[in-house]
């Protein structure tokens, strides 16, 4: 009988050790699952913000295509003078501050045989939850005469997941681009 008492005393120590090992194993598994879930949520949010920026860039490219085809707004030999008619999604287009080369809204440089037009606007949208938001769109249209002597057009549209005023102030600002060549 003494032998049984000693054996059960040793078993109690072993049970405590086993319980500690199992608890630490379960805590490690729980922490790993929490970290994985948090990373998946961040990845999903980044994908959603990227999609918003892409749709904004696509809207800017569509706007430039519309004015290029229907109004010949970025013509190589004339200046587009009806700026008040240049609206996309109800938003007036403004000359962008990104223009560091020659050219302006509807400008043509006869010496360089290139016309560069930069404009921007905030794309108003209604989120899935009903909230209103604006996404910044910056578009550059380049018209030039190529090597074969034909007029060529390149539209480079950049969309952001925030409005134009705040696009340089946020840590999680996403930019996507659409480039069209004709």
Secondary structure by P-SEA (a helix, b strand, c coil): caaaaaaaaaaaaaaaaaaaaaaaaaaaaaaaaaaaaaaaaaaaaaaaaaaaaaaaaaaaaaaaaaaacccccccccccccccccccccccccccccccccccccccccccccbbbbbbbbbbbbbccccccbbbbbbbbbbbbbccccbbbbbbbbbbbcccccccccccbbbbbbccccc
